[in-house]
Amino acid sequence: MPEQERKCCGMKKQIQTPFWAGLAACALPLVAGLLAYGRLPGQMAVQWSGETGEVTSLMSKPWAVIAIPIVLMVMHWVVYATVHSMVLGPRLMGALREGLGWLIPLLSVAMYSVIYGANLTGRIQVFVLLFSLMGLAVLIVAAHVAELPFGSRWGVQDRFSMASEENWNHIHMVTGGIWGLCGVAVILGNWLLPQNTGRIMIWLVFMGVPGLYSHWMGRRMQNG
């Protein structure tokens, strides 16, 4: 494959990975809602008074669990395609473009952290919101770690990963995948078990697995 074509494919892959990760984040409310469907009320609280904290708006369970997440997934596709289009994309700074690309997933996770936390426990759970946003942050980092260019200072730099570009790509795909699963587990765990938010964060311990794996591969390469 010619060098220019390979670079083009790499750029497309870098754009697609955050897109799919964001789409997964938008789909998590649907997954969590279906898993907790029997525990959720038929009419779900979706809006509260900022002064009294009383419920001011209700929505039927099928709409809140199924319809709205699908709408958010479509909105994410539209927003992401727009900010990365050939017309608008080049006019936006990289950080702004990436931030706008994650706007709908951020709104989705924040909104459903409040909705599921409140409807499963009877009151708004601030820690569910905070810890779920931490899980989203891990997912965002994972999406970009998987596509780090060879030798990036933000990547895993050890004997194995720096031995070749192939090793680098392998370890960062593994890292991105495991970190992404950790982020998803934290978000879903906080939504499904809002009373155990602190314990759910134990999933983040597994973020150290890729580093151990890379170290083990380096030792194996040295001995072999």
C-alpha positions in Angstrom: 0.0 0.0 0.0 1.4 3.4 -1.0 2.5 5.7 1.9 -0.1 8.4 1.1 -2.9 5.8 1.0 -1.8 4.3 4.3 -1.8 7.7 5.9 -5.3 8.4 4.6 -6.5 5.1 6.0 -4.9 6.0 9.3 -6.7 9.4 9.4 -10.0 7.7 8.7 -9.5 5.2 11.4 -8.6 7.9 13.9 -11.9 9.7 13.1 -13.9 6.5 13.2 -12.7 5.2 16.6 -13.9 8.2 18.6 -17.2 8.2 16.6 -17.9 4.6 17.5 -16.9 5.1 21.1 -19.2 8.1 21.3 -22.0 6.1 19.7 -21.5 3.4 22.3 -21.8 6.0 25.1 -25.1 7.1 23.6 -26.3 3.5 23.4 -25.5 2.8 27.1 -28.8 4.3 28.4 -30.7 1.9 26.1 -28.7 -1.1 27.4 -29.0 0.0 31.0 -32.7 0.7 30.7 -33.4 -2.7 29.2 -31.4 -4.5 31.9 -33.2 -2.5 34.7 -36.6 -2.4 32.9 -38.5 -4.3 35.5 -37.1 -2.1 38.3 -38.1 1.2 36.7 -41.5 2.9 37.2 -44.0 3.0 34.3 -43.9 6.8 34.4 -40.3 7.9 34.9 -39.2 11.3 36.3 -37.1 13.2 33.8 -37.2 16.8 35.1 -37.0 18.3 38.6 -37.5 21.8 40.1 -34.2 23.5 40.8 -35.6 25.1 43.9 -37.5 22.3 45.6 -36.2 19.2 43.9 -39.7 18.0 43.2 -40.5 16.2 40.0 -41.9 18.5 37.4 -42.1 16.2 34.4 -42.7 12.5 33.7 -42.2 10.4 30.7 -43.4 6.9 29.8 -40.9 4.2 30.3 -40.7 3.0 26.7 -40.0 6.6 25.6 -37.4 7.2 28.3 -35.6 3.9 27.9 -35.8 3.2 24.2 -36.9 6.2 22.1 -34.8 9.0 23.6 -31.5 7.0 23.5 -32.1 6.2 19.8 -32.7 9.9 19.1 -29.5 10.8 20.9 -27.6 8.2 18.9 -28.9 9.8 15.7 -28.0 13.3 17.0 -24.5 12.1 17.7 -24.1 10.8 14.2 -25.4 14.1 12.7 -23.2 16.3 15.0 -20.1 14.2 14.5 -20.5 14.1 10.7 -21.0 17.8 10.7 -18.0 18.9 12.7 -15.8 16.5 10.8 -17.1 17.3 7.3 -14.9 18.7 4.6 -16.7 22.0 4.8 -16.8 22.7 8.5 -14.0 20.4 9.9 -11.0 22.3 8.5 -12.4 25.6 10.0 -12.4 24.3 13.5 -9.5 23.9 15.8 -8.6 20.3 16.6 -9.6 20.6 20.3 -12.9 22.3 19.5 -13.7 19.8 16.8 -13.1 16.9 19.2 -15.0 18.5 22.0 -18.1 19.1 19.8 -17.8 15.5 18.6 -18.2 14.3 22.2 -21.0 16.8 23.0 -24.0 14.4 22.6 -22.4 11.5 24.5 -21.6 13.9 27.3 -25.2 15.1 27.5 -26.5 11.5 27.2 -24.4 10.2 30.1 -25.0 13.2 32.3 -28.8 13.2 31.7 -29.3 9.4 32.2 -27.0 9.4 35.3 -29.6 11.7 36.9 -32.6 9.9 35.4 -31.6 6.4 36.4 -30.1 7.3 39.7 -33.3 9.1 40.7 -35.8 6.6 39.4 -34.0 3.6 41.0 -33.5 5.2 44.4 -36.1 7.9 44.7 -33.8 10.9 44.7 -31.1 12.4 42.5 -27.7 10.8 43.2 -24.9 13.3 42.7 -22.2 10.6 43.0 -23.8 8.5 40.3 -23.5 11.6 38.0 -19.8 12.3 39.0 -18.6 8.7 38.8 -20.4 8.1 35.5 -18.8 11.2 34.0 -15.4 9.7 35.2 -16.3 6.6 33.3 -17.0 8.6 30.2 -13.7 10.4 30.6 -12.0 7.0 30.6 -13.9 6.0 27.5 -12.9 9.2 25.7 -9.2 8.7 26.6 -9.4 5.0 25.5 -10.8 6.0 22.1 -7.8 8.2 21.4 -5.1 6.0 23.0 -6.0 3.3 20.6 -4.9 5.5 17.7 -1.8 7.2 19.1 1.0 7.5 16.5 4.2 5.6 16.9 6.5 7.1 19.5 3.9 9.5 21.0 4.9 10.8 24.4 1.4 10.0 25.6 1.7 6.4 24.8 3.1 3.3 26.5 6.9 3.5 26.1 8.7 0.4 27.1 10.9 -2.3 25.5 8.1 -4.1 23.8 6.0 -1.2 22.4 9.0 0.8 21.1 10.6 -2.2 19.4 8.4 -1.7 16.3 5.4 0.1 15.0 3.5 -3.1 14.8 4.1 -3.7 18.6 3.1 -0.2 19.3 -0.2 -0.5 17.5 -0.9 -3.8 19.1 -0.3 -2.7 22.7 -2.3 0.5 22.2 -5.2 -1.3 20.6 -5.2 -3.6 23.6 -4.9 -0.6 26.0 -7.8 1.3 24.2 -10.0 -1.8 24.3 -9.5 -2.6 28.0 -9.7 1.0 29.1 -12.9 1.4 27.0 -14.5 -1.6 28.7 -13.5 -0.2 32.1 -15.2 3.1 31.2 -18.3 1.3 30.0 -18.4 -0.9 33.2 -18.2 2.1 35.4 -21.0 3.9 33.7 -23.3 0.9 33.6 -22.4 -0.2 37.1 -23.3 3.3 38.5 -26.6 3.3 36.7 -27.7 -0.2 37.5 -26.4 -0.2 41.1 -26.6 3.4 42.2 -26.4 2.5 45.9 -22.9 1.0 45.3 -21.2 3.7 43.3 -18.0 3.6 45.3 -17.5 -0.1 44.8 -18.1 0.2 41.1 -15.0 2.2 40.7 -12.9 -1.0 41.4 -13.2 -1.6 37.6 -10.7 1.1 37.1 -8.0 -1.1 38.6 -8.1 -3.1 35.4 -6.7 -0.1 33.6 -3.3 -1.3 34.8 -3.6 -4.6 32.9 -2.2 -3.3 29.5 1.0 -2.0 31.2 1.6 -5.3 32.9 0.9 -7.1 29.6 3.3 -4.9 27.7 6.0 -5.5 30.4 5.4 -9.2 30.2 5.7 -9.2 26.4 8.9 -7.2 26.7 10.4 -9.8 29.1 9.3 -12.5 26.8 10.9 -10.8 23.7 14.1 -10.3 25.6 14.3 -13.9 26.8 13.3 -15.3 23.4 
